Amino acid sequence: MDEEQSSNKSMCVCITRFLFYRTNIFCQFLCFGGVLAKVCLLHPQLTIVFPGACRSPAKTDLSLYFFGRLLYDISSAMNKASHLSQEEIKSLAANVSKLSMLLTKDRESLPAAYLRDPGLRAAYVRYYLPTNMKKVHPALADLSLHAEGLLSKDRLRVLDLGAGPGTALLGLLAFFAQRPQRPALACVAVDRVAENLRVAEELFAAYRANKGLVAALTVVRADLAASEQIVEGPFDLILISNVLNELYPFDEDRVVKRIALVRSLLKRLLADNGSCIIIEPALREIARDLHGVRDGLLEQGLLVYSPCLAGTRCPARENPRDWCHEDIPWDPPALIKEIDRLTGLRKDSLKFSYLVLRKDGRSLTDLFGRDSFRVVSEPLVTKGKLEFYLCGAKGRKLVTRLDKDRTGANRFFEVLKRGAIVGFERLADEGTRYKIEPTTEVIIHKHAS
């Protein structure tokens, strides 16, 4: 059981109720164990979202209040079906299915500001936000490992570009809520959709109050490119989550244009000792575009902190079938399981690609050395052997252990997972692959998230 599960299971259930009335809106806020449990939206013009327990008003479009648990508490007490009727769940599932299609197979039909649509926004907050907010955690965990305490300031200025309904910022709050050292957070959220910013403000305020965090949020309505001229830097942390793939999506020069935009933004807005976290979906072509952005930014002087352990061209780009991404197991709550059953989708893991950039040259290799590797595949099990793909300073290469060569020295090889950082003593390099021998020692520097 990991630390988060242990913490959640020991968490008492508390209820905090707020009453809010503004232009025919009435909501009750409901929090379980410090976790926002419900969200409802009752007014299509104001489009304000609140954590709370809400009942459907008569003759109200069901798509306007299909919001459920935002943050999933692992404890069994929280893993209960939502109090929605089957018709409500089916309507929600239809919007989730529509949004999923737009984000994957039918991207050419994706509107520029698709979350203005109340039904799609409800589907996003209800289905996608609980997983997407957690995707910022591995990158933050990477930064927290560094001996120089890159996140240990008394105050952090944070900029979320293309913030949407505040997904990455909620993930940031959740990350620091679990840590003994909690910096004061001065956050700025930039998005071109006013409804998204209203949602972000309300969820940020509710979560901040519930967790007792010292955090402030300023919202700015602007396009990503325009934010460079509107927002005042420098920032200690810049978040760009699920945004780049929506910029110039069908332009043949999209990677070049994204490189230029990110470089310009970071040059002006990122502190010299700050970090930029970029998160993108795990779809192969989107992830490979991110690898291209990575390489272009390296050529222009930025440096990779993580997840890469090499500051050279991304080895995954050499083979058009390869791409680097995370796949972290996640046990979804009952409602998301029901939506998956109705739609044929699967939300049983967190799939994404990420990149942490800095200007000052700090990286995970400062901790683990340049002879370390990152596991970039699932275990490949065939008769008589176990294999993984590794990525490090010498590129991307297969590592093999024959079952007959298993010993006490290399026994940890079989517990490796995608995302782990590992080192070896007496590893055989056979050119096209590495080979684990009976005398090879396997050293796990960092377990997978």
C-alpha positions in Angstrom: 0.0 0.0 0.0 1.5 3.4 -1.0 1.6 6.5 1.1 -1.4 8.1 -0.5 -3.6 5.0 0.0 -2.6 4.8 3.6 -3.3 8.5 4.2 -6.7 8.2 2.5 -7.7 5.1 4.4 -6.9 6.8 7.7 -8.7 10.0 6.7 -11.9 10.7 8.7 -15.0 11.7 6.8 -16.0 15.3 7.3 -18.8 17.3 5.9 -18.6 21.0 5.2 -21.7 22.7 3.9 -21.9 26.0 2.3 -24.9 27.8 1.0 -24.7 29.9 -2.1 -27.4 31.9 -3.8 -26.7 34.0 -6.9 -29.2 34.4 -9.8 -31.3 31.3 -9.2 -28.3 29.2 -8.1 -28.4 27.2 -4.9 -25.7 24.7 -4.1 -24.4 22.8 -1.1 -20.7 22.0 -0.9 -19.9 18.6 0.3 -16.4 17.3 1.2 -15.4 13.8 2.3 -12.1 13.3 4.0 -10.7 16.6 2.7 -11.7 15.6 -0.8 -14.2 17.5 -2.9 -16.9 15.0 -3.5 -19.5 16.6 -5.7 -19.8 19.3 -8.3 -22.9 20.7 -9.7 -23.8 23.3 -12.2 -27.3 24.7 -12.4 -27.1 27.8 -14.5 -26.2 27.7 -18.2 -25.3 31.4 -18.5 -23.2 31.9 -15.4 -21.7 28.4 -15.7 -20.4 28.4 -12.2 -19.3 25.1 -10.8 -19.3 24.2 -7.1 -18.3 21.1 -5.1 -21.5 20.0 -3.5 -24.4 17.7 -3.2 -27.1 18.9 -5.6 -30.5 17.6 -6.6 -31.9 18.2 -10.1 -34.3 21.1 -10.4 -37.5 20.3 -12.3 -37.3 20.7 -16.0 -33.6 21.5 -16.0 -31.3 20.3 -18.8 -29.6 17.2 -17.2 -26.3 18.0 -18.9 -26.0 21.1 -16.8 -25.6 19.4 -13.4 -23.9 16.1 -14.2 -20.9 16.7 -12.0 -19.7 14.1 -9.5 -16.8 13.5 -7.3 -13.8 15.6 -8.3 -11.1 13.9 -6.4 -11.3 10.2 -5.7 -10.7 9.0 -2.2 -9.1 5.5 -2.3 -10.9 4.3 0.9 -13.7 1.9 0.4 -16.1 4.2 2.1 -15.7 6.6 -0.8 -15.9 4.0 -3.5 -19.7 4.2 -3.8 -22.0 4.8 -6.8 -23.1 8.4 -7.2 -26.6 9.4 -6.4 -27.6 9.8 -10.1 -30.4 8.1 -11.8 -29.7 5.7 -14.7 -31.0 8.2 -17.2 -28.7 10.9 -15.7 -25.7 8.5 -15.9 -26.6 7.6 -19.5 -26.8 11.3 -20.5 -23.4 12.0 -18.8 -21.9 8.9 -20.6 -23.1 10.2 -23.9 -21.3 13.5 -23.4 -18.2 11.7 -22.2 -18.3 9.5 -25.3 -18.7 12.6 -27.5 -15.8 14.4 -25.8 -13.6 11.3 -26.0 -14.2 11.0 -29.8 -13.4 14.7 -30.3 -10.1 14.3 -28.4 -9.0 11.2 -30.2 -10.4 9.9 -33.5 -12.4 13.0 -34.6 -9.8 15.8 -33.6 -10.6 17.7 -36.9 -14.0 18.4 -35.5 -12.8 19.6 -32.1 -14.0 23.2 -31.6 -11.3 25.7 -30.6 -13.0 26.4 -27.3 -14.9 23.2 -26.8 -15.3 23.6 -23.0 -17.7 26.4 -23.6 -20.2 23.7 -24.3 -21.9 23.0 -20.9 -22.4 19.3 -21.7 -18.7 18.8 -22.7 -17.6 20.8 -19.8 -19.6 18.7 -17.4 -18.2 15.5 -19.0 -14.7 16.9 -18.6 -15.0 17.8 -15.0 -16.9 14.7 -14.1 -14.8 12.1 -16.0 -11.5 13.6 -17.0 -10.5 16.0 -14.3 -10.1 13.5 -11.4 -7.4 11.7 -13.4 -5.9 14.6 -15.2 -5.2 16.6 -12.0 -3.1 13.7 -10.7 -0.8 13.7 -13.8 1.1 16.7 -12.5 2.2 14.7 -9.4 5.1 12.7 -11.0 6.7 15.8 -12.3 6.3 17.6 -9.0 7.7 14.5 -7.2 10.7 14.5 -9.5 11.4 18.2 -8.6 11.0 17.5 -4.9 13.7 14.9 -5.0 16.5 17.3 -5.8 19.0 17.9 -3.0 18.8 21.7 -3.6 15.1 21.8 -2.6 13.7 23.1 -5.9 10.2 23.3 -4.4 11.2 24.2 -0.9 10.8 27.9 -1.1 8.6 29.7 1.4 6.6 31.1 -1.5 6.1 29.8 -5.1 4.7 31.8 -8.0 2.9 29.5 -10.3 1.5 30.1 -13.8 -1.0 27.8 -15.4 -1.2 28.4 -19.2 -4.3 27.1 -20.8 -5.6 26.3 -17.4 -9.1 25.1 -18.4 -11.2 24.5 -15.2 -8.0 24.6 -13.1 -7.1 20.9 -13.4 -3.4 21.2 -13.0 -3.7 23.8 -10.2 -6.0 21.5 -8.3 -3.3 18.8 -8.8 -0.7 21.2 -7.4 -2.8 21.9 -4.3 -3.4 18.2 -3.8 0.3 17.5 -4.0 1.3 20.1 -1.4 -1.6 19.2 0.8 0.0 15.8 1.3 3.4 17.3 2.2 4.7 18.5 5.6 6.2 21.6 4.0 3.6 23.8 2.4 4.8 26.9 0.6 2.6 29.9 0.1 1.3 29.6 -3.5 0.6 32.6 -5.6 -1.1 31.2 -8.7 -2.2 32.7 -12.0 -4.5 30.8 -14.4 -4.7 31.9 -18.0 -7.5 30.6 -20.3 -9.5 32.0 -23.2 -12.8 30.5 -21.9 -14.4 32.6 -19.2 -16.6 29.7 -18.0 -13.4 27.7 -17.4 -11.9 30.5 -15.3 -15.1 30.7 -13.1 -14.9 27.0 -12.5 -11.2 27.2 -11.7 -11.8 30.0 -9.1 -14.6 28.2 -7.3 -12.8 24.8 -7.1 -9.5 26.4 -6.2 -11.1 28.4 -3.3 -13.1 25.4 -2.0 -10.1 23.0 -2.1 -7.8 25.6 -0.5 -10.1 26.3 2.3 -10.8 22.6 3.0 -7.1 21.8 3.1 -6.0 24.9 5.0 -3.5 25.9 2.3 -2.1 29.4 1.9 -2.8 30.0 -1.7 -4.1 32.7 -3.9 -5.4 32.6 -7.5 -5.6 35.3 -10.1 -7.4 34.5 -13.4 -6.6 36.1 -16.7 -8.7 35.6 -19.8 -6.4 35.5 -22.8 -5.0 33.3 -25.5 -1.8 31.5 -24.7 0.3 33.6 -27.1 -1.2 36.9 -25.7 -0.4 35.9 -22.1 3.3 36.7 -22.6 2.4 40.4 -22.9 -0.3 40.4 -20.2 1.2 38.4 -17.4 4.1 39.7 -15.3 6.8 37.2 -14.5 9.0 35.7 -13.3 7.4 32.5 -12.1 9.0 29.6 -10.1 6.7 27.1 -11.8 4.9 27.2 -15.2 2.3 24.5 -16.0 1.3 23.7 -19.6 -1.1 20.8 -19.3 -2.9 19.2 -22.3 -2.5 22.4 -24.3 0.3 22.1 -26.9 -1.5 19.4 -28.9 -4.4 21.7 -29.4 -2.2 24.4 -30.9 -1.8 24.3 -34.7 -3.0 20.7 -34.7 -3.0 20.1 -38.4 -0.2 22.4 -39.4 2.8 20.7 -41.0 5.0 23.1 -39.0 3.1 22.6 -35.7 6.2 21.4 -33.8 8.3 24.3 -35.0 5.6 26.8 -34.0 5.1 25.2 -30.6 8.9 25.3 -30.0 8.9 29.0 -30.8 5.9 29.8 -28.6 7.1 27.8 -25.6 10.6 29.3 -25.9 9.3 32.8 -26.1 7.0 32.3 -23.1 9.7 30.7 -20.9 12.3 33.2 -21.9 10.1 36.0 -20.6 8.1 34.4 -17.8 10.2 31.6 -16.2 12.6 32.4 -13.4 16.2 31.5 -14.0 15.9 28.9 -11.3 12.3 27.9 -12.2 10.8 24.8 -13.8 8.3 24.3 -16.6 6.1 21.2 -16.6 4.5 20.2 -19.9 1.9 17.4 -19.9 0.4 15.9 -23.0 -1.9 12.9 -23.8 -0.2 9.5 -24.3 -1.4 9.1 -27.9 1.6 8.1 -30.0 1.5 11.0 -32.5 0.9 13.6 -29.8 3.6 12.2 -27.6 6.1 12.1 -30.5 5.3 15.7 -31.3 6.2 16.5 -27.7 9.5 14.7 -28.2 10.1 17.0 -31.1 9.3 20.0 -29.0 11.7 18.7 -26.4 14.6 18.4 -28.9 13.9 21.8 -30.4 14.0 23.5 -27.0 17.2 21.7 -26.1 18.8 23.1 -29.2 17.7 26.6 -28.1 19.4 26.3 -24.7 16.7 24.9 -22.4 17.6 21.7 -20.4 15.5 18.7 -19.5 15.2 18.0 -15.8 13.0 14.9 -16.1 11.9 12.3 -17.0 14.8 12.0 -19.4 18.2 11.0 -18.1 20.0 12.2 -21.2 20.3 15.7 -22.6 20.6 14.5 -26.2 18.2 13.9 -29.0 15.2 11.8 -27.8 16.1 8.2 -28.8 12.4 7.3 -29.2 12.3 9.5 -32.3 14.6 7.2 -34.2 11.8 4.6 -34.7 8.5 6.0 -35.8 6.7 3.3 -33.8 8.3 4.3 -30.5 7.0 6.9 -28.1 7.7 7.6 -24.4 4.8 7.8 -22.0 3.6 7.0 -18.5 1.0 4.4 -17.6 0.2 4.5 -13.9 -2.4 2.1 -12.4 -5.5 3.8 -11.0 -8.6 2.3 -9.4 -11.5 4.5 -10.6 -14.5 5.2 -8.5 -17.8 3.3 -9.2 -19.3 6.0 -11.4 -16.4 6.2 -13.8 -16.4 2.4 -14.0 -20.1 2.6 -14.9 -19.4 5.2 -17.6 -16.7 3.0 -18.9 -19.1 0.1 -19.1 -21.6 2.2 -21.0 -19.2 3.8 -23.4 -16.6 1.1 -23.9 -13.8 3.4 -22.6 -11.2 2.4 -20.1 -10.1 4.8 -17.3 -8.1 2.2 -15.2 -4.7 4.0 -15.4 -3.2 7.4 -15.9 -1.7 7.6 -19.4 0.3 10.7 -20.4 3.6 12.1 -21.5 5.4 14.8 -19.5 8.5 17.0 -19.7 10.1 19.1 -17.0 12.4 21.9 -18.4 14.8 24.3 -16.6 17.3 27.0 -17.5 20.0 26.2 -15.0 21.0 22.7 -15.9 19.6 20.9 -12.8 18.4 17.4 -13.6 17.6 14.0 -12.1 21.1 12.9 -13.2 22.4 15.1 -10.4 20.9 12.5 -8.0 21.2 9.2 -9.9 24.3 9.7 -12.1 24.7 9.5 -15.8 24.9 5.7 -15.8 21.3 5.3 -14.6 18.4 4.3 -16.8 14.7 4.9 -16.9 12.4 2.0 -17.6 10.3 3.0 -20.6 8.2 -0.1 -21.3 6.0 -2.6 -19.6 7.6 -5.9 -18.7 8.0 -8.1 -21.8 7.5 -11.6 -20.7 8.2 -14.5 -23.1 9.2 -18.1 -22.5 12.4 -18.3 -20.5 13.1 -14.6 -20.3 12.0 -11.2 -19.0 12.8 -8.0 -20.8 12.3 -4.2 -20.6 13.2 -1.2 -22.7 15.6 1.2 -21.0 16.5 4.8 -21.9 19.6 6.6 -20.8 22.8 8.4 -21.9 23.5 5.6 -24.4 20.1 5.7 -25.9 17.1 3.4 -25.9 17.9 -0.3 -25.7 16.4 -3.6 -24.6 17.7 -5.3 -21.5 17.2 -9.1 -21.1 17.4 -11.5 -18.2 17.1 -15.2 -18.9 15.1 -17.1 -16.3 18.1 -19.4 -15.7 20.3 -16.4 -14.8 18.0 -15.2 -11.9 20.0 -14.8 -8.7 19.8 -12.9 -5.5 21.9 -10.1 -6.9 19.5 -9.4 -9.8 16.2 -10.4 -8.1 14.9 -6.8 -8.2 14.8 -6.9 -12.0 11.5 -8.6 -11.9 9.8 -5.8 -9.8 10.7 -3.1 -12.2 7.8 -1.1 -13.7 7.5 1.6 -16.4 8.9 4.9 -15.0 11.3 3.4 -12.5 14.9 4.7 -12.4 17.5 1.9 -12.1 21.2 1.3 -12.1 23.3 -1.8 -12.6 26.7 -3.2 -11.6 28.3 -5.6 -14.0 25.7 -5.2 -16.8 26.7 -6.8 -20.0 26.5 -4.6 -23.1 26.0 -6.8 -26.2 25.6 -3.9 -28.6 22.0 -4.2 -29.7 20.9 -5.0 -26.1 22.0 -5.2 -22.5 22.1 -8.6 -20.7 21.5 -9.3 -17.1 24.0 -12.0 -16.0 24.0 -14.0 -12.7 26.5 -11.6 -11.2 24.7 -8.4 -12.4 23.4 -6.3 -9.5 20.2 -4.4 -10.0 19.8 -1.2 -8.0 16.5 0.6 -8.0 17.1 4.3 -7.5 13.5 5.4 -7.8 10.4 3.2 -8.0 7.7 4.0 -10.5 5.0 6.5 -9.4 
